[in-house]
Amino acid sequence: MAAHALRLGFVAIARTTFDMPLAREVTQATRDHLAGAEFALDGPPELVTGPDEAAGAIHLLAPDPPDLLVMFQATFADSTPALALAGEIDAPLLLWAVPEASTGGRLRLNSLCGVNLAAHALARAGRRYATIYAAPGDPVALDRVRTLAQAGHVWRRLRGARIGRVGEHPVGFDTCRMDRDALARVFGLDVLQIDLETLFERIRTADPYEVDEVERDLAPRVDGLADVDQTALRRTLGTYVTLRAFAAEERLAGFAVRCWPEFFTRLGCAACGSSSLLTGEMVPASCEADVNGAVTLLILQWLSGEPAFDSDIVSFELEANSAVFWHCGKAPLAMADPAARPRATIHSNRQLPLLMEFPLKPGRVTLARLSETTGSYRLVIGGGEVLRAPVSFSGTSGVVRFDRPAQDVLDTLLSEGLEHHLALTYGDHRPALEALAHMLDIPVLRL
């Protein structure tokens, strides 16, 4: 994930008829462990023991909601404060209860029973939440908080994010259909429709000095720029310059671009190279106006802190338990195998630049797809390893060995009728994806 600290709203709930000195002790210990794990903590410094303190916590946290709201049950309390906090602070919820030693004497905290009441009330209210039952310094608990906060960070960023949809998806590519109302309802996302011809006019008049600057910056990183059609090359770079400006003007987190056939037939270039450059700058651009694909890319890059790549699976090697992930030439340059220099190339069918050509670098990857095959959303999640291998087909490609048998992955892909675009990013982010799906109340399909 990105280097910034994950933000926790931390509210400790207690009732004064229990052991308040012990409640303060376990609360401070938990705060100390969370701070030591480099979380940024917001929230009231004192225990919340009544409606006035709960109102104060809401006043502190509601204007700028955290990545995760931790309701720490320092002692037993009824569900009133939990419902009040959850109702006013727009953040994913974690209920934390602490174990209590059996002494044969007084029940000093009764934390678990308090969380039980809060969980029941939230469930009846239709609210999603996660739970922890662990001592303050439990390392498994701290890892769980990190996973939930990472997922919550993505959940928060999705709300209010905007995606620019350039044109419509190609005829027969129902895998790239979108439901604007569902995207707004489930994720809080907005989609800005961008007319292709309007975009093309801006690309044709892109500032040549900006295009020159991009080409100068790209030349040391990509071989063969001088060997491709220079007019088409500059149109692709002008596309990048224009979409980058659109992103700044319209506050767009990413794009879903109708990359063919009009880029070739009306503009005289390939969109692929511009998508590679944008995605490398964490403004992902999916192919074929695939909005759900762009959402998947955003989720993966916000989890990993690195670019993501959406691709087709074009070949399976069942005995080797692997498959080829490929797209025309749009993977971000940061994913290039350092043993193979990226090269400028042309589209294999349309014979126009600019496409990037290189094999993906070896390493652990997470696979994902926001799928709408069933008419409602599912989050497809998988894992694997990119193997060092030469370019499988012209463009950008990687050979991925799956965690599961390749035959199972192929059977799932086809029997479930999944979309043909599947995204990947480096690292293992499956726990956070699972947590995000729970927060969004959408089912998970495991590859």
C-alpha positions as CSV (number, residue, x, y, z in Angstrom):
1,M,0.0,0.0,0.0
2,A,1.1,3.6,-0.4
3,A,3.4,5.0,2.2
4,H,0.9,7.3,3.9
5,A,-0.4,6.2,7.4
6,L,-3.7,4.5,7.5
7,R,-6.2,6.5,9.6
8,L,-8.1,4.9,12.4
9,G,-11.0,6.5,14.2
10,F,-10.5,5.0,17.7
11,V,-13.4,5.3,20.2
12,A,-13.3,3.4,23.5
13,I,-16.7,2.7,25.0
14,A,-17.2,2.0,28.7
15,R,-19.7,2.1,31.5
16,T,-18.7,3.6,34.8
17,T,-20.2,0.8,36.9
18,F,-17.3,-1.5,35.7
19,D,-13.6,-1.3,36.6
20,M,-12.7,2.1,35.1
21,P,-9.0,2.0,36.0
22,L,-8.6,-1.3,34.2
23,A,-10.6,0.0,31.3
24,R,-8.3,2.9,30.9
25,E,-5.3,0.7,31.2
26,V,-6.4,-1.7,28.4
27,T,-7.5,1.3,26.3
28,Q,-4.1,3.0,26.6
29,A,-2.3,-0.2,25.8
30,T,-4.3,-0.7,22.7
31,R,-3.7,2.9,21.6
32,D,0.0,2.4,22.2
33,H,0.2,-0.8,20.1
34,L,-1.8,0.8,17.3
35,A,0.5,3.9,17.3
36,G,3.5,1.6,17.4
37,A,2.1,-0.1,14.3
38,E,2.2,3.3,12.6
39,F,-1.5,3.9,12.3
40,A,-2.7,7.5,12.5
41,L,-5.2,7.7,15.4
42,D,-8.1,10.1,15.6
43,G,-10.8,10.3,18.2
44,P,-11.5,11.3,21.7
45,P,-8.7,10.7,24.3
46,E,-11.2,9.8,27.0
47,L,-13.6,6.9,27.4
48,V,-17.0,7.4,25.9
49,T,-19.4,6.7,28.8
50,G,-22.5,8.6,27.8
51,P,-24.4,10.5,25.1
52,D,-22.4,13.7,25.5
53,E,-19.0,11.9,25.0
54,A,-20.5,10.0,22.0
55,A,-21.6,13.3,20.5
56,G,-18.1,14.7,21.0
57,A,-16.6,11.7,19.2
58,I,-19.0,12.2,16.3
59,H,-18.0,15.9,16.2
60,L,-14.4,14.9,15.9
61,L,-14.7,12.1,13.3
62,A,-17.7,12.8,11.1
63,P,-16.4,15.7,9.1
64,D,-13.4,13.8,7.8
65,P,-14.2,10.0,8.2
66,P,-11.2,7.7,8.8
67,D,-10.3,4.6,6.9
68,L,-11.7,2.4,9.7
69,L,-13.7,3.2,12.8
70,V,-12.6,1.1,15.7
71,M,-15.2,0.8,18.4
72,F,-13.1,-0.5,21.3
73,Q,-15.3,-2.1,24.0
74,A,-13.3,-1.1,27.1
75,T,-16.1,-2.4,29.3
76,F,-19.7,-3.6,28.8
77,A,-22.1,-1.0,27.5
78,D,-25.4,-1.2,25.8
79,S,-25.7,-0.7,22.0
80,T,-26.7,3.0,22.1
81,P,-23.2,4.5,21.6
82,A,-22.3,2.0,18.8
83,L,-25.5,2.8,16.9
84,A,-24.9,6.6,17.4
85,L,-21.3,6.4,16.1
86,A,-22.2,4.1,13.2
87,G,-25.1,6.3,12.2
88,E,-23.1,9.5,11.9
89,I,-19.5,8.5,10.9
90,D,-19.3,7.3,7.3
91,A,-16.6,4.7,7.7
92,P,-16.2,0.9,7.8
93,L,-16.7,-0.5,11.3
94,L,-14.6,-2.7,13.6
95,L,-15.9,-3.9,17.0
96,W,-13.0,-4.9,19.3
97,A,-13.6,-6.9,22.5
98,V,-10.8,-7.9,24.9
99,P,-10.6,-11.3,26.7
100,E,-10.9,-11.3,30.5
101,A,-9.2,-13.8,32.8
102,S,-11.5,-16.0,35.0
103,T,-10.7,-15.0,38.6
104,G,-13.6,-16.5,40.4
105,G,-14.4,-12.9,41.5
106,R,-15.8,-9.8,39.9
107,L,-16.3,-9.5,36.2
108,R,-14.3,-6.4,35.7
109,L,-14.9,-5.5,32.1
110,N,-17.5,-7.8,30.4
111,S,-16.2,-6.5,27.1
112,L,-17.3,-9.4,25.0
113,C,-20.9,-9.1,26.0
114,G,-20.9,-5.4,25.1
115,V,-19.6,-6.2,21.6
116,N,-22.3,-8.9,21.3
117,L,-25.0,-6.2,22.0
118,A,-23.4,-3.8,19.5
119,A,-23.1,-6.5,16.8
120,H,-26.7,-7.5,17.2
121,A,-27.9,-3.9,17.0
122,L,-25.8,-3.1,13.9
123,A,-26.9,-6.3,12.2
124,R,-30.5,-5.5,12.8
125,A,-29.9,-2.0,11.4
126,G,-28.4,-3.5,8.2
127,R,-24.8,-2.3,8.9
128,R,-21.8,-4.3,7.9
129,Y,-19.0,-4.6,10.5
130,A,-15.9,-6.7,11.4
131,T,-15.0,-8.0,14.8
132,I,-11.8,-8.8,16.8
133,Y,-11.6,-10.6,20.1
134,A,-8.0,-10.2,21.3
135,A,-5.7,-8.6,23.8
136,P,-4.3,-5.1,22.9
137,G,-0.9,-6.3,21.6
138,D,-2.0,-9.4,19.8
139,P,0.0,-9.4,16.5
140,V,-2.7,-11.3,14.6
141,A,-5.2,-8.6,15.7
142,L,-2.9,-5.8,14.6
143,D,-2.5,-7.5,11.2
144,R,-6.3,-7.8,11.0
145,V,-6.7,-4.1,11.8
146,R,-4.2,-3.3,9.0
147,T,-6.1,-5.5,6.5
148,L,-9.4,-3.9,7.4
149,A,-7.9,-0.4,7.3
150,Q,-6.4,-1.0,3.9
151,A,-9.8,-2.2,2.6
152,G,-11.5,0.7,4.3
153,H,-9.1,3.1,2.6
154,V,-10.1,1.8,-0.8
155,W,-13.8,1.8,0.3
156,R,-13.5,5.5,1.3
157,R,-11.7,6.5,-1.9
158,L,-14.3,4.8,-4.1
159,R,-17.0,6.9,-2.6
160,G,-17.0,10.1,-4.7
161,A,-14.5,8.9,-7.3
162,R,-15.1,9.7,-10.9
163,I,-14.2,7.6,-14.0
164,G,-14.1,9.0,-17.5
165,R,-15.8,6.8,-20.0
166,V,-14.6,7.6,-23.5
167,G,-17.2,6.4,-26.1
168,E,-19.2,3.2,-25.8
169,H,-18.1,-0.4,-25.5
170,P,-17.8,-2.2,-28.8
171,V,-20.7,-4.1,-30.2
172,G,-20.7,-7.7,-28.9
173,F,-18.4,-6.8,-26.0
174,D,-21.1,-7.2,-23.3
175,T,-18.3,-8.0,-20.9
176,C,-17.7,-4.2,-20.9
177,R,-21.2,-3.1,-20.2
178,M,-21.8,-0.9,-17.2
179,D,-24.7,0.0,-14.9
180,R,-24.3,3.7,-13.9
181,D,-27.0,3.6,-11.2
182,A,-25.5,0.4,-9.6
183,L,-22.0,1.9,-9.6
184,A,-23.3,4.9,-7.8
185,R,-25.4,2.9,-5.3
186,V,-22.9,0.2,-4.4
187,F,-19.6,2.1,-4.7
188,G,-20.5,5.8,-4.6
189,L,-18.8,6.1,-8.0
190,D,-19.7,8.7,-10.7
191,V,-19.1,8.1,-14.5
192,L,-18.4,11.1,-16.8
193,Q,-19.3,10.3,-20.4
194,I,-16.7,11.7,-22.9
195,D,-17.6,11.9,-26.6
196,L,-15.0,10.3,-28.8
197,E,-15.0,13.1,-31.4
198,T,-14.7,15.7,-28.8
199,L,-11.7,13.9,-27.4
200,F,-10.2,13.5,-30.9
201,E,-10.5,17.2,-31.6
202,R,-8.5,18.0,-28.4
203,I,-5.9,15.4,-29.3
204,R,-5.4,16.8,-32.8
205,T,-4.7,20.2,-31.2
206,A,-2.6,19.0,-28.3
207,D,0.2,21.3,-27.4
208,P,3.2,20.1,-29.5
209,Y,5.6,21.3,-26.8
210,E,3.9,19.1,-24.3
211,V,4.1,16.2,-26.7
212,D,7.8,16.9,-27.3
213,E,8.4,16.8,-23.5
214,V,6.6,13.5,-23.2
215,E,8.6,12.0,-26.0
216,R,11.9,13.2,-24.6
217,D,11.0,11.7,-21.2
218,L,10.0,8.4,-22.8
219,A,13.0,7.9,-25.1
220,P,15.5,6.7,-22.4
221,R,12.9,4.2,-21.1
222,V,11.5,2.7,-24.4
223,D,13.7,1.6,-27.3
224,G,12.7,2.0,-30.9
225,L,10.6,5.2,-30.7
226,A,12.3,6.6,-33.8
227,D,11.5,3.4,-35.7
228,V,7.8,3.7,-35.7
229,D,5.5,6.1,-37.7
230,Q,6.2,9.5,-36.2
231,T,2.8,11.0,-36.9
232,A,1.0,8.1,-35.3
233,L,3.5,8.1,-32.4
234,R,2.8,11.8,-31.7
235,R,-1.0,11.2,-31.9
236,T,-0.7,8.5,-29.2
237,L,1.4,10.8,-27.0
238,G,-1.1,13.6,-27.7
239,T,-3.8,11.2,-26.4
240,Y,-1.9,10.8,-23.2
241,V,-1.4,14.5,-22.8
242,T,-5.1,15.2,-23.5
243,L,-6.4,12.5,-21.1
244,R,-4.0,13.6,-18.4
245,A,-5.5,17.1,-18.8
246,F,-9.0,15.7,-18.7
247,A,-8.2,13.9,-15.5
248,A,-7.0,17.1,-13.8
249,E,-9.9,19.2,-15.1
250,E,-12.7,16.8,-14.2
251,R,-11.1,15.2,-11.1
252,L,-11.1,11.8,-12.8
253,A,-9.5,8.8,-11.0
254,G,-9.3,6.8,-14.2
255,F,-10.6,6.1,-17.6
256,A,-12.4,3.4,-19.6
257,V,-11.5,4.1,-23.2
258,R,-13.1,2.8,-26.4
259,C,-9.7,2.1,-27.9
260,W,-10.8,0.6,-31.2
261,P,-11.6,0.8,-34.0
262,E,-12.0,4.7,-34.1
263,F,-8.5,5.4,-32.7
264,F,-7.1,3.6,-35.7
265,T,-9.6,4.6,-38.4
266,R,-10.3,8.2,-37.4
267,L,-7.3,9.3,-35.4
268,G,-4.6,7.2,-37.1
269,C,-2.9,5.8,-34.0
270,A,-3.2,3.3,-31.2
271,A,-4.5,4.3,-27.7
272,C,-2.5,1.5,-26.0
273,G,0.7,3.5,-25.4
274,S,-1.2,6.3,-23.8
275,S,-3.0,3.9,-21.5
276,S,0.3,2.4,-20.4
277,L,1.6,5.9,-19.5
278,L,-1.5,6.9,-17.7
279,T,-1.8,3.7,-15.7
280,G,1.9,4.0,-14.8
281,E,1.0,7.3,-13.2
282,M,-1.8,5.8,-11.2
283,V,-4.6,7.1,-13.4
284,P,-5.6,3.7,-14.9
285,A,-7.1,3.4,-18.4
286,S,-9.0,0.2,-19.2
287,C,-9.6,-1.0,-22.7
288,E,-12.8,-1.2,-24.7
289,A,-14.7,1.3,-22.5
290,D,-14.7,-1.3,-19.7
291,V,-15.8,0.8,-16.7
292,N,-15.9,-2.2,-14.3
293,G,-12.4,-3.0,-15.4
294,A,-11.3,0.5,-14.5
295,V,-12.9,0.2,-11.1
296,T,-10.9,-3.1,-10.6
297,L,-7.7,-1.3,-11.5
298,L,-8.4,1.5,-9.0
299,I,-9.1,-1.1,-6.3
300,L,-5.8,-3.0,-6.9
301,Q,-3.6,0.1,-7.3
302,W,-5.0,1.7,-4.1
303,L,-4.3,-1.6,-2.2
304,S,-0.9,-2.2,-3.6
305,G,0.4,1.4,-3.9
306,E,1.6,0.3,-7.4
307,P,0.0,0.3,-10.9
308,A,-2.3,-2.5,-12.0
309,F,-2.7,-4.2,-15.4
310,D,-6.0,-5.4,-17.0
311,S,-5.5,-8.1,-19.6
312,D,-7.0,-10.9,-21.5
313,I,-6.1,-14.5,-20.7
314,V,-5.3,-15.8,-24.1
315,S,-3.6,-19.2,-23.5
316,F,-3.5,-22.0,-20.9
317,E,-0.7,-24.5,-20.3
318,L,-2.6,-26.9,-18.2
319,E,0.3,-29.3,-17.4
320,A,2.5,-26.3,-16.4
321,N,-0.4,-24.9,-14.3
322,S,0.0,-21.5,-16.0
323,A,-1.7,-19.1,-18.4
324,V,-0.6,-16.2,-20.6
325,F,-2.0,-12.8,-19.6
326,W,-1.7,-10.5,-22.6
327,H,-2.9,-7.2,-24.0
328,C,-1.9,-5.4,-27.1
329,G,0.7,-3.2,-25.5
330,K,-0.7,-1.2,-22.5
331,A,0.9,-2.6,-19.3
332,P,2.6,0.1,-17.3
333,L,6.3,0.3,-17.8
334,A,6.9,-0.3,-14.1
335,M,5.8,-3.9,-14.7
336,A,8.5,-4.6,-17.3
337,D,11.0,-7.4,-16.5
338,P,14.3,-5.6,-15.8
339,A,16.0,-8.3,-17.9
340,A,14.2,-7.1,-21.0
341,R,14.0,-3.5,-22.2
342,P,10.6,-2.2,-23.3
343,R,10.3,-1.5,-27.0
344,A,8.0,0.6,-29.1
345,T,5.9,-1.5,-31.5
346,I,2.8,-1.4,-33.6
347,H,-0.6,-3.0,-33.2
348,S,-0.5,-6.5,-34.6
349,N,-3.8,-6.2,-36.5
350,R,-4.0,-2.5,-37.3
351,Q,-0.2,-1.9,-37.9
352,L,-0.1,1.5,-36.1
353,P,1.9,2.6,-33.0
354,L,2.3,3.3,-30.1
355,L,2.3,0.1,-28.2
356,M,4.7,-1.0,-25.5
357,E,6.3,-4.4,-25.8
358,F,7.9,-6.3,-22.9
359,P,7.3,-9.3,-20.7
360,L,6.1,-8.8,-17.1
361,K,8.6,-8.9,-14.3
362,P,8.5,-12.1,-12.2
363,G,6.9,-11.9,-8.8
364,R,3.8,-12.6,-6.6
365,V,0.6,-11.1,-8.0
366,T,-3.0,-10.7,-7.0
367,L,-5.7,-11.2,-9.6
368,A,-9.1,-9.5,-9.5
369,R,-12.2,-8.6,-11.5
370,L,-15.3,-6.7,-10.5
371,S,-17.8,-9.0,-12.3
372,E,-21.4,-8.4,-13.3
373,T,-22.1,-11.7,-15.0
374,T,-25.0,-12.5,-12.7
375,G,-26.7,-9.1,-13.0
376,S,-25.3,-8.0,-9.7
377,Y,-21.7,-7.5,-8.6
378,R,-19.2,-10.1,-7.5
379,L,-15.5,-9.6,-6.7
380,V,-13.4,-12.3,-8.4
381,I,-10.2,-12.9,-6.5
382,G,-7.2,-15.1,-7.2
383,G,-3.5,-15.3,-6.7
384,G,-0.4,-16.5,-8.5
385,E,3.2,-16.0,-9.6
386,V,4.4,-14.3,-12.7
387,L,7.2,-16.5,-14.1
388,R,10.2,-15.1,-16.0
389,A,9.5,-15.8,-19.6
390,P,10.0,-14.1,-23.0
391,V,7.2,-12.2,-24.6
392,S,4.5,-14.7,-25.5
393,F,2.8,-12.6,-28.2
394,S,3.5,-9.1,-29.5
395,G,2.7,-6.4,-26.9
396,T,2.8,-6.9,-23.1
397,S,2.4,-10.3,-21.6
398,G,3.1,-12.4,-18.6
399,V,3.1,-16.1,-17.8
400,V,1.2,-16.6,-14.5
401,R,1.3,-19.8,-12.5
402,F,-1.9,-20.0,-10.4
403,D,-2.2,-21.0,-6.8
404,R,-5.0,-23.4,-7.9
405,P,-4.8,-26.0,-10.7
406,A,-5.0,-24.2,-14.0
407,Q,-7.8,-26.5,-15.1
408,D,-9.9,-25.3,-12.2
409,V,-9.2,-21.7,-13.1
410,L,-10.1,-22.3,-16.7
411,D,-13.3,-24.2,-15.7
412,T,-14.3,-21.3,-13.4
413,L,-13.6,-18.7,-16.0
414,L,-15.8,-20.3,-18.6
415,S,-18.5,-22.0,-16.5
416,E,-19.1,-18.8,-14.6
417,G,-19.1,-16.8,-17.8
418,L,-16.6,-14.3,-16.4
419,E,-15.6,-11.1,-18.2
420,H,-12.6,-11.4,-20.5
421,H,-10.6,-8.7,-18.7
422,L,-8.8,-9.8,-15.5
423,A,-6.5,-7.4,-13.7
424,L,-3.4,-8.0,-11.7
425,T,-1.1,-6.1,-9.4
426,Y,2.1,-7.2,-7.5
427,G,1.9,-8.5,-4.0
428,D,-0.6,-10.6,-2.1
429,H,-3.7,-8.4,-1.4
430,R,-6.4,-11.1,-1.2
431,P,-7.2,-10.6,2.5
432,A,-7.9,-6.9,1.9
433,L,-10.0,-7.7,-1.2
434,E,-12.0,-10.1,0.9
435,A,-12.5,-7.5,3.5
436,L,-13.5,-4.9,0.9
437,A,-16.1,-7.2,-0.6
438,H,-17.6,-7.7,2.9
439,M,-17.7,-3.9,3.5
440,L,-19.5,-3.5,0.1
441,D,-21.8,-6.4,0.8
442,I,-20.9,-8.2,-2.5
443,P,-20.0,-11.9,-2.8
444,V,-16.6,-13.2,-3.6
445,L,-15.8,-15.7,-6.3
446,R,-12.3,-17.3,-5.8
447,L,-10.3,-18.3,-8.8
